[in-house]
């Protein structure tokens, strides 16, 4: 019997291909989009981190509140004080930092290797397992012996050093050593001062937000020998991961950490004047802080889309059932039972919903692939995104239930009709009028939901346009950038290092088509910026007057190559590139803060570059502000110092200004660097435009998804409006015939139907405006240069949707205006 019902239902649906396709595609769009976004949400926000008892893992972030610096790394002493002082609420604290290195492959060619430096307890705190060998022990982290006191060591006699104990990642072990277990006990590469003792289990990763500049999957891990140095808390590098004791609440752990921070402030003047505090934050929450608002906004958008899809089904199924009342009445008249008719109609609804679910699953799978292709690098745990069975099950169930519910009500009514009334009528379906208010209400709700999405997409369009017009402070066109690793110049004297850097610069400038060459560390939009303190003379008597600025080491020619305007003064020359000159260039933001209303050139400021205390430096130039971390945020003020200040070799990011497409110069750059030193390794060789494009990826990602959802929602709302008006025209065929017989003009009939469509749309737009004023506020962190309640955007989207509603109303209105009154009255 079930099989017979399914076959009959399939035959009935095949006779109405347009209706079948519209309902199936409507459900598929809602289910597919929802499944994709729910899967991303689950992987990024919900799924626990792959560590032991991840809910007890926290990060200790150092905040300098008086300098508006958040999430600052910790010094050796900070970490060791926190680890000891917070023992009441924490099982342990681990410290970690990452870096990039160059190691030789088996054939001797250089390979970029990601490294991690960690306290010996890191893997125990996170619950990582070893594949072979052993974990670090406390003995592996004993600090190096101090230099001899008193008499100097004998000439040529090196101070004895403890070996660096190394653990390999499973992936690097397979890639470099082909999984050979005999690697245990050997040195790492050609570094005889290292010893490999273990290999991690597959898949171990670190999870930090992009702003932390931490490598996600280091290839090699070195046990850190961390000495306690309370006199030098300026040198910061560590990220601290803590494991709370069972049953300890987060606020209790925060109070315990604050006791430690308060003691540090009491004992250290710089920490006190900077307002150093420890902020304890769950590790997973810290990871997603920067993307949570975006994900939640997309979740809200796709839920709206799913509701609109279900609302469309709620409108279309009753219309189809009512149009079949005569057929069902005939079947009832010749003996069809109530249950037979209900079962048949429900089978059709569920078969239709099943087709939508299957198509939706396919769209969800394809949607996830497209999401992974366009998702920004700032979205964490992308590799864990898969089609989520629970998400698919929920959205599929929503589609099936909506089809069942909205198919059941008209099925029950159609299964027990007034046979005589139905069989007498031929031109209209009496059931069409019984739930008109419900269909109108559903359309109004669809319009309101889709209008909210349209406003969201309008705000994102405004933001993206604003982002395109942001002045980054440099010209990214025709600029080739790369990072140079390994083979560091002159391991002995600054003079040798300076000469080696000059050789690199001269070789690159000699490439035909290269206009100028510069180098810096860090480099705009590539990460690794870290603040230093600066101040004017008043900071000598009141250290709380020190403020934070981003520091950048540069070679002469940097501003010329990046085409960053110098607003006052001059650029560094080769003569300025020396440790004893103590000259700086500042940006316009710092100049306005330090010397408002007058020229900063020739003035002095205090800056802390590589000495424990801030030093006086002469300002020789003022440059336009560069957006170094994010195009969407202006960022803090900037200080530029020449590479020679720290003895040369700090710069490792290079930039070439070219006469044409910078990508065409990549091969020549690689060849020149290879000729100079084969052990040098070039990484991230790409045009600067790619870094700019990457900086726009988050906004573009949100714009694409919300925009697509808004377009789909608007189309579905238009389809729903069209369906209701078509039903109205069919229901009022006789009335329209009478009106036309009594002299009503086709234009009047046309206006009557369009007017009803516009009234429904206007009600939805008003409701949508009220909802949008409340809902769009959650998008505030995603917007650039526009407010969440931007009146022009709201007005423009209202006009756009009014045009959509007019188009949806035009077709049924046109059909009504063309009715033949004689034929209409005859059918009635």
C-alpha positions in Angstrom: 0.0 0.0 0.0 2.8 2.4 0.9 4.6 1.7 -2.4 1.3 2.3 -4.3 0.9 5.6 -2.5 4.4 6.6 -3.3 4.0 5.7 -7.0 0.7 7.6 -7.2 2.3 10.6 -5.4 5.2 10.7 -7.8 2.9 10.5 -10.8 0.8 13.4 -9.4 3.8 15.5 -8.7 5.2 14.8 -12.2 2.0 16.3 -13.7 2.8 19.6 -11.9 6.5 20.0 -12.7 6.6 23.8 -12.0 5.1 23.4 -8.6 7.3 20.4 -7.8 10.5 22.2 -8.8 9.6 25.4 -6.9 8.9 23.6 -3.6 11.9 21.2 -3.9 14.3 24.0 -4.8 12.9 26.3 -2.1 13.4 23.6 0.6 16.8 22.7 -0.9 18.1 26.3 -0.7 17.0 26.6 2.9 18.3 23.2 3.9 21.6 23.5 1.9 22.5 27.0 3.2 21.6 26.1 6.7 23.5 22.9 6.7 26.7 24.6 5.4 26.6 27.5 7.9 25.5 25.3 10.9 28.5 22.9 10.0 30.9 25.9 10.0 29.4 27.1 13.3 29.7 23.7 14.9 33.4 23.3 13.8 34.4 26.8 14.8 32.3 27.8 17.8 30.8 24.6 19.3 33.2 21.6 18.8 35.6 21.2 21.8 39.3 21.8 21.2 41.2 18.5 20.6 42.9 18.5 24.0 42.4 16.7 27.2 39.5 18.2 29.2 39.5 21.3 27.0 36.9 23.1 29.2 39.6 23.6 31.9 42.1 25.1 29.6 42.6 28.9 29.7 45.0 31.5 28.4 46.6 34.1 30.6 46.7 37.3 28.6 48.7 40.3 29.8 46.9 43.6 29.3 48.6 47.0 29.7 45.5 48.9 30.5 47.0 52.3 30.8 48.5 52.0 27.4 45.5 50.4 25.7 47.5 47.2 24.9 45.7 43.9 25.0 46.9 40.3 24.8 50.5 41.1 25.3 53.0 38.2 25.6 54.6 37.4 29.0 58.3 37.8 30.0 60.2 34.9 31.6 59.6 36.3 35.1 55.9 37.0 34.4 55.4 33.4 33.4 57.3 31.9 36.3 55.6 34.2 38.8 52.2 33.3 37.4 52.9 29.6 37.4 54.1 29.6 41.0 51.6 32.2 42.4 48.5 30.7 40.8 49.0 27.1 42.1 45.9 27.4 44.3 43.5 27.3 41.4 45.6 25.9 38.5 47.1 22.4 38.1 49.9 24.0 36.0 50.8 26.7 33.5 52.7 26.1 30.3 54.6 28.6 28.2 54.9 28.5 24.4 56.2 30.6 21.5 56.7 29.8 17.8 59.1 30.9 15.1 60.3 30.1 11.6 63.6 28.4 10.9 65.5 26.9 8.0 66.9 23.4 8.1 68.6 21.4 5.4 66.7 18.6 3.6 68.4 15.3 2.9 69.8 16.7 -0.4 71.2 19.8 1.4 68.7 22.3 0.0 67.1 24.6 2.6 63.5 24.0 3.9 61.3 26.3 5.9 60.5 24.7 9.2 58.1 25.9 11.8 59.5 25.7 15.3 58.0 25.8 18.7 59.8 26.7 22.0 57.8 25.3 25.0 58.1 24.8 28.7 58.7 21.1 29.4 55.1 20.7 30.7 53.3 21.9 27.6 52.3 18.5 26.2 51.2 17.3 29.7 49.0 20.4 30.2 47.4 19.9 26.8 47.2 16.1 27.1 49.2 15.4 23.9 50.6 11.9 23.4 53.8 10.7 21.9 54.0 8.4 18.9 57.5 7.2 19.7 60.1 8.2 22.3 59.4 10.3 25.3 57.9 13.6 26.4 60.0 16.4 27.8 61.1 16.1 31.4 61.7 18.8 34.0 65.4 18.2 33.6 65.2 19.2 29.9 64.3 22.7 30.9 67.1 23.5 33.4 68.4 27.0 32.5 71.7 27.3 30.9 74.6 27.9 33.3 75.4 31.6 33.8 78.7 33.0 32.4 81.7 32.6 34.6 82.1 35.3 37.2 85.5 37.0 37.9 88.2 35.6 35.7 87.3 35.4 32.0 87.3 32.1 30.3 90.5 31.0 28.6 90.9 32.1 24.9 89.2 29.8 22.6 87.4 28.0 25.4 83.6 28.1 24.8 81.3 28.2 27.8 79.7 24.7 28.1 76.1 24.6 27.2 73.3 22.1 27.8 71.9 20.5 24.6 68.5 21.6 23.2 66.1 18.7 23.7 63.8 18.3 20.6 60.5 16.6 19.9 59.3 16.3 16.3 55.8 16.6 15.0 54.5 13.4 13.4 54.1 15.0 10.1 57.6 16.4 9.9 59.0 13.0 11.1 57.3 11.4 8.2 58.2 14.1 5.7 61.9 14.5 6.6 62.8 11.2 8.1 60.3 8.9 6.4 59.1 7.6 9.8 62.5 6.2 10.8 62.4 5.3 14.5 66.2 5.5 14.6 65.9 9.3 14.6 65.7 9.2 18.4 69.0 10.3 20.0 70.2 12.0 16.8 70.7 15.7 16.3 68.3 18.0 14.4 69.7 18.8 11.0 73.4 19.7 11.3 73.0 21.3 14.8 75.1 19.2 17.1 73.8 21.0 20.1 70.4 19.3 19.8 69.0 15.9 20.6 65.7 14.4 19.3 64.0 12.4 22.1 60.4 11.9 20.8 57.8 12.2 18.1 54.3 13.6 18.8 51.1 11.7 17.8 49.6 12.8 14.5 47.5 15.9 14.2 48.8 18.0 17.2 48.1 21.7 16.7 48.1 24.9 18.6 45.0 27.0 18.5 45.5 30.8 18.9 43.7 33.7 17.1 45.6 35.2 14.1 46.5 38.3 16.1 48.8 36.2 18.3 51.1 35.5 15.4 51.5 31.9 16.5 52.3 29.0 14.1 49.5 26.5 14.2 51.5 23.3 13.6 55.2 23.6 14.4 57.4 20.9 12.9 60.0 20.9 15.7 59.6 21.5 19.4 62.5 22.6 21.7 62.3 22.4 25.4 62.7 26.0 26.7 65.3 26.6 29.4 63.6 29.6 31.0 65.7 31.5 33.6 64.1 33.7 36.2 65.1 37.3 35.4 62.8 39.7 37.4 65.0 42.7 36.5 64.1 42.5 32.8 60.4 42.1 32.3 60.6 44.1 29.0 61.6 41.1 26.9 58.3 39.4 26.3 57.7 36.4 24.1 55.6 33.7 25.9 51.9 32.7 25.6 50.8 31.1 28.8 48.3 28.2 28.7 46.8 27.1 32.1 44.8 24.1 33.2 42.4 24.9 36.0 41.9 22.5 38.8 38.7 20.4 38.7 35.7 22.4 40.1 37.5 25.8 40.0 35.3 28.5 38.5 36.7 31.0 36.0 36.2 34.0 38.3 38.1 32.3 41.1 41.0 31.6 38.8 40.9 35.3 37.6 41.1 36.5 41.3 44.1 34.2 41.9 45.9 35.5 38.8 45.1 39.1 39.8 46.9 38.6 43.1 50.0 37.6 41.1 49.7 40.6 38.8 49.2 43.0 41.7 52.5 41.7 43.2 54.3 42.2 39.9 53.0 45.8 39.8 54.2 46.5 43.3 57.7 45.2 42.6 58.2 46.5 39.0 57.8 50.2 38.2 57.2 49.7 34.5 54.5 47.1 35.1 52.9 49.5 37.5 52.9 52.6 35.3 51.7 50.5 32.3 48.9 49.0 34.3 49.7 45.4 33.8 46.9 42.9 34.5 46.4 39.2 33.8 43.2 38.3 32.0 42.2 34.7 32.3 40.1 33.6 29.3 38.9 30.2 28.2 41.1 28.9 25.4 38.3 28.2 23.0 36.6 31.6 23.7 39.9 33.4 23.1 40.3 31.6 19.8 37.0 32.7 18.3 36.7 36.2 19.8 37.5 37.9 16.5 35.1 35.8 14.4 32.3 35.0 16.8 30.2 38.0 15.8 30.6 37.2 12.1 29.6 33.6 12.6 26.6 34.5 14.7 25.5 37.1 12.1 25.7 34.4 9.4 23.8 32.0 11.6 21.0 34.6 12.1 20.9 35.2 8.3 20.7 31.5 7.4 18.0 30.9 10.1 16.0 33.7 8.5 16.5 32.0 5.1 15.3 28.6 6.5 12.2 30.3 8.0 11.5 31.9 4.6 11.8 28.6 2.8 9.5 26.9 5.3 7.0 29.8 5.0 7.0 29.4 1.2 6.2 25.8 1.6 3.4 26.8 4.0 2.0 29.0 1.3 2.4 26.7 -1.7 1.1 23.4 -0.3 -2.3 24.7 0.8 -2.8 26.4 -2.6 -2.1 23.1 -4.4 -4.3 21.1 -2.1 -7.2 23.6 -2.6 -6.8 23.5 -6.3 -7.3 19.7 -6.1 -10.6 19.9 -4.1 -12.7 18.8 -7.1 -10.5 15.7 -7.7 -10.6 14.8 -4.0 -14.3 15.3 -3.9 -14.8 12.9 -6.8 -12.6 10.3 -5.1 -14.6 10.7 -1.9 -17.9 10.4 -3.8 -16.9 7.1 -5.4 -15.9 5.5 -2.0 -12.5 6.8 -1.1 -12.1 6.8 2.7 -11.0 9.8 4.8 -7.8 8.0 5.8 -7.0 7.0 2.3 -7.2 10.6 1.1 -5.2 12.0 4.0 -2.5 9.3 3.7 -2.2 10.0 0.0 -1.9 13.8 0.4 0.7 13.4 3.2 2.7 11.0 1.1 2.8 13.6 -1.7 3.9 16.3 0.8 6.6 14.1 2.4 7.8 12.9 -1.0 8.2 16.5 -2.1 10.0 17.4 1.1 12.2 14.3 0.7 13.3 15.5 -2.7 14.1 18.9 -1.2 16.1 17.3 1.6 18.2 15.2 -0.8 18.8 18.2 -3.1 19.5 20.3 0.0 22.1 17.8 1.3 23.9 18.0 -2.1 23.8 21.8 -2.0 25.1 21.7 1.6 28.1 19.6 0.6 28.8 21.8 -2.3 28.3 24.9 -0.2 30.9 23.8 2.4 33.4 23.3 -0.4 32.8 26.8 -1.6 32.9 28.2 1.9 36.3 26.7 2.5 37.5 28.1 -0.8 36.5 31.7 0.0 36.8 31.7 3.8 39.4 34.1 5.2 42.5 32.8 6.9 41.3 34.4 10.2 38.5 31.8 10.5 40.0 29.2 12.9 39.7 25.4 12.5 38.7 25.5 8.8 40.3 22.1 8.2 37.8 20.6 10.7 34.7 21.8 8.8 32.7 18.9 7.3 29.1 18.5 6.6 27.7 18.0 10.1 25.2 15.1 10.4 23.4 16.8 13.3 23.0 20.1 11.3 21.8 18.2 8.3 19.4 16.2 10.4 18.0 19.3 12.0 17.4 21.2 8.8 16.1 18.2 7.0 13.7 17.6 9.9 12.6 21.2 9.7 11.8 20.7 6.0 9.9 17.5 6.5 8.0 18.8 9.5 7.0 22.0 7.7 5.8 19.9 4.7 3.9 17.5 6.9 2.2 20.2 9.0 1.3 22.5 6.1 0.3 19.6 4.0 -1.8 18.0 6.8 -4.1 20.9 7.5 -5.4 21.2 3.9 -5.3 17.5 3.6 -7.7 17.1 6.5 -10.0 19.7 5.1 -9.9 18.3 1.5 -10.5 14.8 2.8 -13.9 15.8 4.2 -15.4 18.3 1.8 -18.9 19.5 1.2 -19.3 17.2 -1.9 -22.3 19.0 -3.4 -20.8 22.4 -3.0 -17.4 21.3 -4.5 -19.0 19.3 -7.4 -21.3 22.2 -8.3 -18.4 24.6 -8.7 -16.0 24.6 -11.6 -14.3 27.9 -11.8 -13.0 28.5 -8.3 -11.8 26.5 -5.4 -13.8 27.2 -2.3 -10.9 26.3 0.0 -8.9 29.2 -1.2 -10.7 31.7 0.8 -10.8 29.9 4.1 -7.2 30.7 5.1 -6.5 33.8 3.2 -5.5 35.7 6.3 -3.0 33.0 7.1 -1.4 33.1 3.7 -1.3 36.9 3.8 0.4 36.8 7.3 3.0 34.3 6.0 3.8 36.6 3.1 4.2 39.6 5.4 6.5 37.5 7.6 8.5 36.4 4.5 8.8 40.0 3.3 9.9 41.2 6.8 12.6 38.4 7.1 14.0 38.9 3.6 14.0 42.7 4.1 16.2 42.3 7.2 18.6 40.3 5.1 18.5 42.9 2.4 19.4 45.6 4.8 22.2 43.4 6.2 23.6 42.9 2.7 23.3 46.6 2.0 25.3 47.4 5.1 28.0 44.9 4.1 28.1 46.4 0.6 28.6 49.9 2.1 31.4 48.5 4.3 33.1 46.8 1.4 33.0 49.9 -0.7 34.4 51.9 2.3 37.2 49.3 2.7 38.1 49.7 -1.0 38.6 53.4 -0.4 40.7 53.1 2.7 44.1 54.6 2.3 46.6 52.1 3.7 49.4 54.6 3.8 51.3 52.9 1.0 50.9 52.0 -2.7 50.5 48.2 -3.0 50.5 48.1 -6.8 53.7 47.0 -8.6 55.2 46.0 -5.3 56.8 42.5 -4.8 57.3 41.3 -1.2 59.0 38.2 0.3 60.5 37.0 3.6 64.2 35.9 3.7 65.1 33.2 6.1 68.2 31.2 7.0 71.8 32.0 6.1 71.7 35.0 8.3 74.4 37.5 7.4 77.6 37.5 9.3 77.3 35.5 12.5 80.3 37.5 13.9 80.4 41.3 13.5 77.8 44.0 12.7 80.0 45.2 9.9 79.8 41.9 8.1 76.0 41.7 8.6 75.6 45.2 7.2 77.8 44.4 4.2 75.7 41.3 3.5 72.4 43.2 3.5 73.9 45.8 1.1 74.9 42.9 -1.2 71.3 41.7 -1.2 69.9 45.1 -1.9 72.4 45.8 -4.7 71.7 42.5 -6.4 67.9 43.1 -6.3 68.2 46.7 -7.5 70.3 45.4 -10.5 67.4 43.3 -11.8 66.1 45.1 -14.9 62.7 46.8 -14.2 63.3 47.1 -10.4 63.0 50.7 -9.4 63.9 50.5 -5.7 64.4 48.0 -2.9 63.6 48.2 0.8 63.5 45.9 3.8 61.8 46.0 7.1 60.7 43.9 10.1 57.8 43.6 10.5 56.0 44.6 7.3 52.5 46.0 6.8 49.7 43.5 6.9 52.0 40.5 7.4 51.7 40.3 11.2 54.2 40.2 14.1 53.8 43.8 15.1 54.6 44.4 18.8 54.2 47.7 20.7 57.0 49.6 22.5 56.7 52.5 24.9 57.4 56.1 23.9 57.0 59.4 25.7 58.0 63.0 25.8 60.1 64.7 28.5 57.1 64.7 30.9 57.4 60.9 31.0 60.7 61.2 32.9 58.9 62.6 36.0 55.7 60.8 35.4 56.2 57.3 33.8 52.4 56.9 33.5 52.7 59.3 30.6 54.4 56.7 28.5 52.2 55.4 25.6 52.4 52.5 23.2 53.5 52.6 19.5 54.2 49.9 17.0 57.9 49.5 16.2 59.4 48.8 12.8 63.0 48.3 11.8 63.7 49.5 8.2 66.5 50.0 5.7 67.0 53.4 4.0 64.6 53.7 1.0 61.7 52.1 2.8 59.3 55.0 2.4 60.3 55.7 -1.2 59.8 52.0 -2.1 56.4 51.8 -0.5 55.5 55.3 -1.7 54.5 56.3 1.8 54.4 60.1 1.8 56.9 61.9 4.1 54.9 64.8 5.5 57.8 66.5 7.1 61.6 66.1 7.4 63.5 63.4 5.5 64.0 59.7 5.1 66.9 57.7 6.6 70.2 57.6 4.6 72.9 55.0 4.8 74.8 57.3 7.1 71.8 57.2 9.6 71.9 53.4 9.6 74.1 53.0 12.6 73.8 52.1 16.2 75.1 55.4 17.6 72.8 57.8 15.6 69.6 57.3 17.7 67.3 58.8 15.1 63.7 57.9 14.4 61.0 58.6 12.0 57.5 58.8 13.5 54.0 58.7 11.8 51.6 61.6 11.7 49.4 60.1 14.6 52.3 60.1 17.0 53.4 63.5 15.9 50.0 65.0 16.5 49.9 63.4 20.0 53.4 64.4 21.0 53.7 67.8 19.4 50.3 69.2 18.6 50.3 72.3 16.4 54.0 72.3 15.6 56.6 70.5 13.6 58.0 67.3 15.2 61.2 67.3 13.1 64.2 68.2 15.3 62.3 67.3 18.5 63.3 64.3 20.8 61.2 61.5 22.2 61.9 58.7 24.6 61.6 55.2 22.9 62.4 51.8 24.3 63.9 49.8 21.4 66.3 47.2 22.7 67.5 48.6 26.1 65.8 48.0 29.4 64.9 51.7 29.7 63.7 54.2 27.1 66.3 56.2 25.3 66.3 59.7 23.8 66.0 59.7 20.0 65.9 62.6 17.5 63.0 62.8 15.1 64.2 63.4 11.6 60.9 62.8 9.7 57.2 62.4 9.9 55.5 59.8 7.6 51.9 59.2 6.7 50.2 56.7 8.9 50.3 53.1 7.6 47.6 50.5 8.4 50.0 47.8 9.5 47.7 45.2 11.0 44.2 45.6 9.5 42.7 47.8 6.8 39.5 48.1 8.7 41.2 49.6 11.8 43.5 52.5 11.8 45.8 51.0 14.5 48.1 52.7 16.9 50.9 55.2 16.2 54.2 54.1 14.7 57.9 54.5 15.2 60.5 53.6 12.6 64.2 53.0 13.5 67.0 52.1 11.2 68.2 48.5 11.1 71.6 49.5 12.3 70.2 50.6 15.7 70.2 46.9 16.8 73.4 45.9 15.0 72.0 45.0 11.6 70.1 41.9 10.5 66.7 42.6 12.2 65.1 43.2 8.8 63.9 40.1 7.0 60.9 41.3 4.9 61.9 42.7 1.5 60.0 44.8 -1.0 60.8 45.6 -4.7 59.1 48.5 -6.6 58.8 47.3 -10.2 57.8 48.9 -13.5 55.2 46.2 -14.4 53.5 43.2 -13.0 55.5 42.3 -9.9 54.8 38.5 -10.3 57.0 38.5 -13.4 60.1 39.3 -11.3 59.7 36.4 -8.9 62.0 34.0 -10.8 64.7 36.7 -11.1 64.6 37.4 -7.4 64.9 33.7 -6.6 67.9 33.4 -8.9 69.8 36.3 -7.5 69.3 35.2 -3.9 70.4 31.6 -4.9 73.6 33.0 -6.5 74.4 35.0 -3.4 73.8 32.3 -0.8 72.1 28.9 -1.6 71.3 28.5 2.1 69.0 31.5 2.0 65.3 30.6 1.7 62.6 32.8 0.2 59.1 32.4 1.6 55.8 34.2 0.9 57.0 35.6 -2.4 53.9 37.5 -3.6 52.7 40.9 -4.8 51.7 43.3 -2.1 48.2 43.4 -3.7 47.7 39.8 -2.4 48.3 40.9 1.2 45.8 43.7 0.7 43.3 41.3 -0.8 43.8 39.0 2.2 43.2 41.9 4.6 39.8 42.4 2.8 38.9 38.7 2.9 36.8 38.8 6.1 34.6 41.6 4.9 34.3 40.1 1.5 33.4 36.7 3.0 30.6 38.2 5.1 29.4 40.3 2.1 29.2 37.3 -0.2 27.3 35.1 2.1 24.9 37.6 3.5 24.4 39.0 0.0 23.6 35.5 -1.5 21.2 34.8 1.4 19.5 38.1 0.9 19.1 37.6 -2.9 17.7 34.1 -2.3 15.4 35.4 0.4 14.1 38.2 -1.8 13.4 35.8 -4.6 11.6 33.4 -2.3 9.5 36.2 -0.8 8.7 37.4 -4.4 7.6 33.8 -5.2 5.5 33.7 -2.1 3.9 37.1 -3.0 3.3 35.9 -6.5 1.7 32.7 -5.3 -0.7 34.6 -3.0 -1.7 37.1 -5.7 -2.2 34.3 -8.2 -4.5 32.6 -5.7 -6.4 35.8 -5.2 -6.9 36.2 -8.9 -8.2 32.7 -9.2 -10.4 33.0 -6.2 -11.9 36.3 -7.3 -12.3 35.3 -11.0 -16.1 35.8 -10.9 -15.9 39.0 -9.0 -13.4 40.4 -11.5 -15.7 39.2 -14.3 -18.6 41.1 -12.7 -16.5 44.3 -12.3 -15.4 44.2 -15.9 -19.0 43.5 -17.1 -20.2 46.5 -15.2 -17.5 48.7 -16.9 -14.4 48.4 -14.8 -11.3 49.1 -17.0 -8.5 46.6 -17.3 -6.2 49.3 -15.7 -8.4 49.4 -12.7 -8.3 45.6 -12.3 -4.5 45.7 -12.7 -4.2 48.4 -10.0 -6.5 46.4 -7.7 -4.2 43.3 -7.7 -0.9 45.3 -7.7 -2.3 47.4 -4.8 -3.0 44.3 -2.7 0.6 43.1 -3.4 2.1 46.4 -2.4 0.0 46.6 0.8 1.2 43.2 1.9 4.8 44.2 1.0 4.5 47.5 2.8 3.3 45.7 5.9 6.3 43.4 5.7 8.7 46.3 5.1 7.4 48.2 8.1 7.8 45.0 10.3 11.2 44.4 8.7 12.4 47.9 9.5 11.5 47.5 13.1 13.3 44.1 13.3 16.3 45.4 11.4 16.9 48.3 13.8 17.2 45.7 16.6 18.9 42.9 14.7 21.6 44.7 12.6 23.3 45.9 15.8 24.9 42.5 16.1 26.7 43.4 12.9 28.4 46.4 14.4 31.9 44.8 14.6 31.6 43.7 11.0 30.9 47.2 9.6 33.4 49.7 8.3 32.6 53.3 7.8 28.8 52.9 8.3 26.5 52.6 11.3 24.3 49.5 11.8 21.2 51.8 11.6 22.4 53.8 8.6 19.3 55.6 7.2 20.4 55.7 3.5 20.9 51.9 3.5 17.5 51.3 5.1 15.8 53.7 2.6 17.6 52.2 -0.4 16.7 48.6 0.6 13.0 49.7 1.1 13.0 51.0 -2.5 14.7 47.9 -3.8 12.2 45.6 -2.1 9.2 47.8 -3.3 10.5 47.2 -6.9 10.7 43.5 -6.2 7.2 43.4 -4.9 5.9 45.4 -7.8 7.6 42.9 -10.2 6.1 40.0 -8.3 2.6 41.6 -8.4 2.8 42.5 -12.1 2.3 39.0 -13.6 -0.9 38.0 -11.7 -2.2 41.6 -12.1 -1.6 41.4 -15.9 -3.4 38.1 -16.1 -6.4 39.5 -14.1 -6.5 42.6 -16.4 -6.7 40.3 -19.4 -9.6 38.2 -18.2 -12.5 37.8 -20.6 -15.6 38.7 -18.4 -17.9 36.5 -20.4 -15.7 33.5 -20.0 -15.1 34.3 -16.3 -18.9 34.5 -15.5 -19.6 31.4 -17.5 -17.1 29.4 -15.5 -18.6 30.6 -12.3 
